[in-house]
């Protein structure tokens, strides 16, 4: 249950669960459907308009790249990764050899 519930909402939720829970002799499908309706109305009351619209566009299927192009991309990424780690990684301190 959500701590943001008003006492009336909490009482309604508890009464629904008490009357329809399958462990207390209620119908399981009706219980699941009622919970889904309850949570949907709670979500609609909390946030009527979703803020993030980035995912509203239809899904685009991109064709697979040819194998030689994949190999070239992998080689470029490998070279860049090795070049970056070689430059960023500090080496051992240089000490004069013991005499």
VOMAR-223265 format. One record per atom (N, C-alpha, C, O): residue number from 1; residue in one letter; atom name; x, y, z. Coordinates in steps of 0.05 Angstrom, whole numbers, plus 5000, padded with zeros to 4 digits. Last residue first. Layout:
    n  res  atom    px    py    pz
  NUM    A    CA     X     Y     Z
...
END
This chain:
    n  res  atom    px    py    pz
   99    X     N  6448  4995  4865
   99    X    CA  6477  4993  4859
   99    X     C  6492  4975  4877
   99    X     O  6516  4971  4875
   98    X     N  6385  4989  4832
   98    X    CA  6401  4987  4856
   98    X     C  6430  4984  4849
   98    X     O  6437  4971  4829
   97    X     N  6363  5038  4783
   97    X    CA  6369  5011  4790
   97    X     C  6387  5010  4815
   97    X     O  6403  5028  4820
   96    X     N  6316  5090  4801
   96    X    CA  6341  5082  4791
   96    X     C  6348  5053  4800
   96    X     O  6340  5045  4821
   95    X     N  6247  5083  4783
   95    X    CA  6268  5086  4804
   95    X     C  6295  5078  4792
   95    X     O  6296  5060  4774
   94    X     N  6187  5104  4763
   94    X    CA  6213  5098  4753
   94    X     C  6234  5104  4776
   94    X     O  6236  5126  4785
   93    X     N  6125  5072  4780
   93    X    CA  6144  5094  4783
   93    X     C  6172  5086  4775
   93    X     O  6180  5063  4779
   92    X     N  6087  5042  4727
   92    X    CA  6101  5040  4753
   92    X     C  6120  5064  4755
   92    X     O  6130  5074  4735
   91    X     N  6035  5084  4696
   91    X    CA  6055  5063  4696
   91    X     C  6069  5062  4723
   91    X     O  6063  5078  4741
   90    X     N  5965  5094  4693
   90    X    CA  5992  5103  4702
   90    X     C  6010  5080  4703
   90    X     O  6003  5058  4711
   89    X     N  5923  5095  4638
   89    X    CA  5934  5078  4659
   89    X     C  5961  5088  4668
   89    X     O  5979  5089  4651
   88    X     N  5910  5127  4595
   88    X    CA  5898  5134  4621
   88    X     C  5911  5118  4644
   88    X     O  5911  5127  4666
   87    X     N  5936  5104  4551
   87    X    CA  5942  5132  4559
   87    X     C  5933  5138  4587
   87    X     O  5947  5151  4602
   86    X     N  5914  5053  4549
   86    X    CA  5943  5056  4550
   86    X     C  5951  5084  4560
   86    X     O  5969  5087  4576
   85    X     N  5860  5062  4544
   85    X    CA  5870  5051  4569
   85    X     C  5900  5054  4571
   85    X     O  5910  5056  4594
   84    X     N  5858  5086  4492
   84    X    CA  5848  5101  4516
   84    X     C  5859  5089  4541
   84    X     O  5868  5104  4559
   83    X     N  5877  5045  4460
   83    X    CA  5891  5071  4460
   83    X     C  5883  5087  4485
   83    X     O  5900  5099  4498
   82    X     N  5839  5006  4468
   82    X    CA  5866  5002  4476
   82    X     C  5882  5028  4478
   82    X     O  5899  5031  4496
   81    X     N  5793  5032  4447
   81    X    CA  5793  5023  4475
   81    X     C  5822  5019  4485
   81    X     O  5829  5027  4507
   80    X     N  5808  5040  4394
   80    X    CA  5802  5063  4411
   80    X     C  5803  5055  4440
   80    X     O  5813  5071  4457
   79    X     N  5813  4987  4377
   79    X    CA  5836  5006  4376
   79    X     C  5832  5029  4394
   79    X     O  5849  5037  4409
   78    X     N  5760  4970  4384
   78    X    CA  5782  4957  4398
   78    X     C  5807  4975  4399
   78    X     O  5819  4978  4420
   77    X     N  5732  5002  4348
   77    X    CA  5726  5004  4377
   77    X     C  5749  4992  4394
   77    X     O  5756  5002  4415
   76    X     N  5754  4984  4300
   76    X    CA  5757  5012  4308
   76    X     C  5752  5015  4338
   76    X     O  5767  5029  4351
   75    X     N  5737  4930  4300
   75    X    CA  5766  4937  4300
   75    X     C  5770  4966  4310
   75    X     O  5789  4971  4325
   74    X     N  5681  4936  4299
   74    X    CA  5694  4923  4322
   74    X     C  5724  4930  4324
   74    X     O  5734  4934  4345
   73    X     N  5676  4960  4248
   73    X    CA  5668  4974  4272
   73    X     C  5681  4962  4297
   73    X     O  5690  4977  4315
   72    X     N  5695  4918  4216
   72    X    CA  5709  4944  4216
   72    X     C  5701  4960  4241
   72    X     O  5719  4972  4253
   71    X     N  5657  4878  4226
   71    X    CA  5685  4873  4233
   71    X     C  5700  4900  4235
   71    X     O  5716  4904  4253
   70    X     N  5611  4903  4206
   70    X    CA  5612  4896  4234
   70    X     C  5641  4892  4243
   70    X     O  5649  4900  4265
   69    X     N  5625  4905  4152
   69    X    CA  5621  4930  4167
   69    X     C  5622  4925  4197
   69    X     O  5634  4941  4211
   68    X     N  5626  4850  4138
   68    X    CA  5651  4866  4137
   68    X     C  5648  4893  4152
   68    X     O  5668  4902  4164
   67    X     N  5569  4836  4148
   67    X    CA  5591  4826  4164
   67    X     C  5616  4843  4162
   67    X     O  5628  4849  4183
   66    X     N  5521  4891  4145
   66    X    CA  5536  4869  4133
   66    X     C  5560  4861  4150
   66    X     O  5570  4878  4166
   65    X     N  5472  4902  4197
   65    X    CA  5495  4911  4181
   65    X     C  5509  4887  4168
   65    X     O  5508  4865  4180
   64    X     N  5401  4895  4194
   64    X    CA  5427  4886  4204
   64    X     C  5449  4895  4186
   64    X     O  5445  4895  4161
   63    X     N  5355  4950  4196
   63    X    CA  5367  4927  4182
   63    X     C  5394  4920  4194
   63    X     O  5409  4938  4202
   62    X     N  5313  4966  4249
   62    X    CA  5337  4974  4233
   62    X     C  5349  4949  4221
   62    X     O  5352  4928  4235
   61    X     N  5249  4985  4262
   61    X    CA  5266  4961  4259
   61    X     C  5289  4969  4240
   61    X     O  5284  4978  4217
   60    X     N  5223  5029  4309
   60    X    CA  5234  5026  4282
   60    X     C  5252  5001  4282
   60    X     O  5268  4998  4300
   59    X     N  5163  5041  4344
   59    X    CA  5189  5026  4343
   59    X     C  5197  5023  4314
   59    X     O  5182  5015  4297
   58    X     N  5136  5108  4348
   58    X    CA  5134  5079  4341
   58    X     C  5162  5066  4340
   58    X     O  5182  5080  4335
   57    X     N  5144  5149  4407
   57    X    CA  5148  5144  4378
   57    X     C  5145  5114  4372
   57    X     O  5152  5098  4389
   56    X     N  5145  5153  4461
   56    X    CA  5119  5152  4448
   56    X     C  5121  5146  4418
   56    X     O  5101  5139  4406
   55    X     N  5190  5160  4491
   55    X    CA  5184  5133  4483
   55    X     C  5157  5130  4469
   55    X     O  5146  5108  4466
   54    X     N  5194  5212  4506
   54    X    CA  5214  5202  4488
   54    X     C  5206  5175  4476
   54    X     O  5214  5168  4454
   53    X     N  5162  5238  4542
   53    X    CA  5150  5232  4516
   53    X     C  5170  5219  4497
   53    X     O  5163  5215  4473
   52    X     N  5153  5240  4608
   52    X    CA  5173  5232  4589
   52    X     C  5160  5222  4563
   52    X     O  5147  5201  4563
   51    X     N  5109  5252  4640
   51    X    CA  5127  5274  4633
   51    X     C  5146  5266  4611
   51    X     O  5156  5283  4597
   50    X     N  5040  5234  4632
   50    X    CA  5068  5226  4636
   50    X     C  5087  5248  4625
   50    X     O  5082  5259  4604
   49    X     N  4988  5262  4666
   49    X    CA  5003  5265  4641
   49    X     C  5031  5256  4646
   49    X     O  5046  5269  4661
   48    X     N  4969  5250  4718
   48    X    CA  4951  5248  4695
   48    X     C  4965  5249  4668
   48    X     O  4955  5238  4648
   47    X     N  4991  5221  4770
   47    X    CA  5004  5233  4747
   47    X     C  4987  5231  4722
   47    X     O  4989  5211  4707
   46    X     N  4952  5207  4810
   46    X    CA  4978  5218  4817
   46    X     C  4991  5233  4794
   46    X     O  5000  5256  4797
   45    X     N  4908  5188  4783
   45    X    CA  4904  5211  4801
   45    X     C  4931  5224  4808
   45    X     O  4932  5248  4811
   44    X     N  4930  5146  4755
   44    X    CA  4918  5168  4740
   44    X     C  4915  5192  4757
   44    X     O  4918  5215  4748
   43    X     N  4944  5113  4798
   43    X    CA  4965  5124  4780
   43    X     C  4955  5147  4764
   43    X     O  4969  5167  4760
   42    X     N  4894  5101  4819
   42    X    CA  4914  5115  4835
   42    X     C  4935  5127  4818
   42    X     O  4943  5150  4823
   41    X     N  4871  5074  4776
   41    X    CA  4859  5099  4784
   41    X     C  4878  5115  4802
   41    X     O  4879  5140  4800
   40    X     N  4906  5030  4775
   40    X    CA  4904  5047  4751
   40    X     C  4892  5074  4759
   40    X     O  4901  5095  4750
   39    X     N  4896  5005  4824
   39    X    CA  4923  5017  4819
   39    X     C  4922  5036  4795
   39    X     O  4937  5056  4794
   38    X     N  4843  4990  4816
   38    X    CA  4850  5007  4838
   38    X     C  4877  5021  4832
   38    X     O  4879  5045  4836
   37    X     N  4847  4955  4772
   37    X    CA  4831  4980  4769
   37    X     C  4839  5000  4791
   37    X     O  4842  5024  4786
   36    X     N  4879  4916  4795
   36    X    CA  4889  4930  4772
   36    X     C  4874  4956  4768
   36    X     O  4886  4977  4762
   35    X     N  4845  4898  4835
   35    X    CA  4870  4910  4843
   35    X     C  4881  4926  4819
   35    X     O  4892  4948  4823
   34    X     N  4804  4876  4802
   34    X    CA  4798  4898  4820
   34    X     C  4824  4913  4829
   34    X     O  4824  4937  4831
   33    X     N  4832  4834  4777
   33    X    CA  4821  4856  4761
   33    X     C  4815  4880  4778
   33    X     O  4820  4903  4770
   32    X     N  4844  4803  4822
   32    X    CA  4866  4814  4806
   32    X     C  4856  4837  4789
   32    X     O  4869  4858  4787
   31    X     N  4791  4790  4839
   31    X    CA  4810  4803  4857
   31    X     C  4832  4817  4841
   31    X     O  4839  4840  4846
   30    X     N  4770  4763  4795
   30    X    CA  4758  4788  4803
   30    X     C  4777  4804  4822
   30    X     O  4778  4828  4820
   29    X     N  4804  4718  4796
   29    X    CA  4804  4736  4773
   29    X     C  4792  4763  4780
   29    X     O  4802  4784  4772
   28    X     N  4792  4694  4847
   28    X    CA  4819  4704  4841
   28    X     C  4819  4724  4817
   28    X     O  4834  4744  4818
   27    X     N  4737  4709  4889
   27    X    CA  4745  4700  4862
   27    X     C  4772  4711  4855
   27    X     O  4776  4736  4856
   26    X     N  4744  4694  4959
   26    X    CA  4737  4711  4936
   26    X     C  4747  4698  4910
   26    X     O  4763  4680  4910
   25    X     N  4759  4667  5006
   25    X    CA  4736  4657  4990
   25    X     C  4728  4674  4967
   25    X     O  4707  4669  4955
   24    X     N  4805  4686  5027
   24    X    CA  4780  4690  5043
   24    X     C  4755  4682  5028
   24    X     O  4733  4688  5036
   23    X     N  4842  4681  4989
   23    X    CA  4846  4665  5013
   23    X     C  4821  4667  5032
   23    X     O  4818  4650  5050
   22    X     N  4826  4719  4950
   22    X    CA  4821  4690  4946
   22    X     C  4825  4673  4971
   22    X     O  4812  4652  4973
   21    X     N  4791  4777  4972
   21    X    CA  4816  4762  4972
   21    X     C  4810  4732  4968
   21    X     O  4793  4721  4981
   20    X     N  4746  4809  4977
   20    X    CA  4750  4795  4952
   20    X     C  4776  4778  4951
   20    X     O  4781  4766  4930
   19    X     N  4740  4835  5026
   19    X    CA  4717  4822  5015
   19    X     C  4723  4804  4991
   19    X     O  4709  4785  4986
   18    X     N  4792  4855  5037
   18    X    CA  4779  4838  5057
   18    X     C  4756  4822  5044
   18    X     O  4751  4799  5050
   17    X     N  4800  4888  4992
   17    X    CA  4817  4864  4996
   17    X     C  4804  4845  5016
   17    X     O  4804  4821  5011
   16    X     N  4760  4927  5002
   16    X    CA  4760  4911  4977
   16    X     C  4776  4885  4981
   16    X     O  4767  4863  4974
   15    X     N  4776  4947  5051
   15    X    CA  4750  4934  5049
   15    X     C  4749  4917  5024
   15    X     O  4738  4894  5024
   14    X     N  4826  4969  5037
   14    X    CA  4825  4947  5056
   14    X     C  4798  4932  5055
   14    X     O  4798  4908  5058
   13    X     N  4808  5009  5001
   13    X    CA  4826  4988  4992
   13    X     C  4825  4964  5011
   13    X     O  4823  4942  5002
   12    X     N  4777  5041  5035
   12    X    CA  4765  5028  5012
   12    X     C  4782  5005  5002
   12    X     O  4772  4984  4994
   11    X     N  4815  5058  5072
   11    X    CA  4792  5042  5081
   11    X     C  4779  5028  5058
   11    X     O  4771  5005  5060
   10    X     N  4849  5087  5038
   10    X    CA  4859  5064  5052
   10    X     C  4837  5046  5062
   10    X     O  4839  5022  5060
    9    X     N  4815  5128  5023
    9    X    CA  4825  5110  5002
    9    X     C  4836  5084  5016
    9    X     O  4831  5062  5005
    8    X     N  4807  5153  5073
    8    X    CA  4784  5141  5058
    8    X     C  4793  5121  5037
    8    X     O  4781  5100  5034
    7    X     N  4858  5170  5087
    7    X    CA  4845  5150  5103
    7    X     C  4821  5137  5089
    7    X     O  4816  5113  5093
    6    X     N  4898  5172  5027
    6    X    CA  4882  5185  5047
    6    X     C  4868  5163  5064
    6    X     O  4867  5140  5055
    5    X     N  4964  5149  5013
    5    X    CA  4935  5145  5013
    5    X     C  4921  5162  5034
    5    X     O  4932  5166  5056
    4    X     N  5018  5150  5013
    4    X    CA  5005  5175  5006
    4    X     C  4974  5172  5006
    4    X     O  4961  5191  4998
    3    X     N  5039  5099  5022
    3    X    CA  5036  5117  5045
    3    X     C  5022  5143  5039
    3    X     O  5014  5157  5057
    2    X     N  5007  5046  4989
    2    X    CA  5021  5070  4986
    2    X     C  5018  5088  5011
    2    X     O  4995  5092  5020
    1    X     N  5017  4976  5000
    1    X    CA  5000  5000  5000
    1    X     C  5017  5025  5000
    1    X     O  5040  5025  5010
END
